[in-house]
Amino acid sequence: MNGQQRVFIENIKPQVNGGQFPVKRVIGDNFTVTADIYCDSHDILSAEVLYKYRDNDDWQRVEMEYVINDKWKGEFRLPGLGSCLYTVNAWVDHFKTWHRDILKKIDASIDIDVDLQIGAVIIQQTLDAYSTIAEKDKNYLKTVIGEFTSGKLIPENKIESILSNKLYQSMIQYPLKKFVTRFDKNFEISVERKKANFSTWYEVFPRSLHSEKGKHGTFKDCLNILPYVEEMGFDVLYLPPIHPIGETKRKGKNNSVKAKPGEPGSPWAIGSKNGGHKAVHPELGTLEDFQQLIHKANDHGIEIAMDIAFQCSPDHPYVQEHPRWFKHRPDGSLQYAENPPKKYEDIYPINFETEDWENLWEELRSVFLFWIDKGVKIFRVDNPHTKAFNFWGWAIQSIKKEHPDVIFLAEAFTRPKVMYNLAKQGFTQSYTYFTWRNTKYELETYCNELVNTDAREFFRPNFWPNTPDILPEFLQVTNRAGFIQRIALAATLSSNYGIYGPAFELMDNTPIQPGKEEYLNSEKFEIKDWDFESSKSLKKIIGRINTIRKENKALQNTHSLKFHDIDNEALVCFSKTSDDLSNIILVVVSLDPHHTHSGWLRLPLDDFKMDDNVPYQVHDLISGSYFLWSGEHNFVEINPGVMPVHIFKVRKKVRSERDFDYFM
């Protein structure tokens, strides 16, 4: 402790667990730091944010400004990927304090001869502290010192000139930092690429993309679906595991215990005589075919996301080569996966309590590195909550140190604290409970938790209305409007969302039995014959919604989400904005897919910097219709048989025929 340090710094935000884990942002973000900063007496303080990327030696500095009630804030831009550190410095600013007090004395006609000498001392200390002061400024400050210490009476007008803005501006360029208090911890920002914040996922089983009915689809067949995926506006094509599938205990149709001859088994039962997690299933093609798919997808603006599931079939090479990586039962057999009463006899889980854990960790990390080397930059990780958290923290941090552009999606349908911990360990995005949030109260409560609590600093939600594992009850009993409602909610509430297709756009909604969320004839256990050209497909409306997302910056973030009052429980209303409020999107969705509903909504115009007395225009980006609104309260009506959602672009300026792009 230095007793001469008088400034206290507290409550630095943002931070996660007191700095135990990084805050998350994307490249190009403006990062705002706030802190409570104060000291004894009435001296003026100065403060700054210090920041640097971990690989750099030199700290950058940005001045903080006083907000209110001892709260200060500073902002800087994040120009690159990687780990960025930040903290706060603060000190008593003796020049600013002197400047304030002497101006008061001049106003009160109090003698200031001694005060001028004090000012000269402060200026000289500043000159002594900085060797980098520009010669012009140095000469000016020396002149001021001479006038302050000359002993001659200085006319009042010259005093005011000396204490003018020129002196003030010259001095604050070179702040005299004496007895600086530096917060005793560096906080971290994980800066990721923009797709971490804004991505649109489409999941498909390659083996069902066959060119001829009854055949096993291949990576080459996947090339044919790329224009279809691009047309719908998806930029991530996610493939379930592409590795060899085990034969021992292979599951059959509808998860039957024994597969019939020719049944393909579950892609999540990984490993056979053809290899394990670093091999591809022979019927899908070759490793070169997979790499060609990656390159061709990029030509369509699509990235391939790969599923990593750390579990093994009984035939996986790990079982023979590393038996200590699995649990052994008293009868000598290996423990298969189970979640009573469910049993997964075709899968052995990894034992993270093995004494050989260091070799296990290295090998599992090497799986990611192998596929990164082949061109994969996005991984969806299966059930990460059933693997050791410390492993994920170590693996992801070490991978991102060398490959900061890699994205990890956690498929963690688990308890909130566990889900959040995985995000803190480094997962870029996470599956969520959106799949089961259907009512207005459920949606508003859950989304407010994601965007209005500390979770927003580290947890990026990825909303999925369905997955191969989950056919939610709502979709089982709904109609076309219900499917549109769910994708509209997913796509506008969250900046990251995805669907399992073609099951979703073709509205496949038959469960294996009432009360179960499993699909009948699940694609997890068989090859499907999808009709991509079906007349009932939702691909056009999906494509329109995704185009709206791409054209409106407000929908490319989740943190600006705000719900608004609307006097009908069947209607949910919310807005999103760009940071500069140049793009405002208002969404109204009917939660009842069967009946027409209407209501009066309240739009807080002050939040959008809009004048309550000036009319404004809203443009329905789905129907193309324009409406002239005025004031905060306006009427909406939704007939779900026509379209269960309005996505309005709010235009502060009323547009007319004189606006050229009105007709574009």
Secondary structure, 3 states (H helix, E strand, C coil): CCCCCCEEEEEEECCEHHHCECEEEECCCEEEEEEEEEECCCCCEEEEEEEEECCCCCCEEEECEEEECCEEEEEEECCCCEEEEEEEEEEECHHHHHHHHHHHHHHCCCCCHHHHHHHHHHHHHHHHHCCCCCHHHHHHHHHHHHHHCCCCCCCHHHHHHHCCHHHHHHHHCCCCCCCCEECCCCEEEEEECHHHCCEEEEECCHHHCCCCCCCCCCHHHHHHHHHHHHHCCCCEEEECCCCCECCCCCCCHHHCCCCCCCCCCCCCCECECCECCCCCCHHHCCHHHHHHHHHHHHHCCCEEEEEECCEECCCCHHHHHCHHHCCECCCCCECCEEECCEEECCCEECCCCCCCHHHHHHHHHHHHHHHHHCCCCEEEEECHHHCCHHHHHHHHHHHHHHCCCCEEEEECCCCHHHHHHHHHHCCCEECCCHHHCCCHHHHHHHHHHHHHCHHHHCCCECECCCECCECCHHHHHCCHHHHHHHHHHHHHHCCEEEEECCCCCCCCCCECCCCCCCECCCCCCCCCCCCCCCCCCCHHHHHHHHHHHHHCHHHHCCCCCEEECECCCCEEEEEEECCCCCCEEEEEEECCCCCCEEEEEECCHHHHCCCCCCCEEEEECCCCCEEEECCCEEEEEECCCCCCEEEEEEECCCCCCCCHHHHC
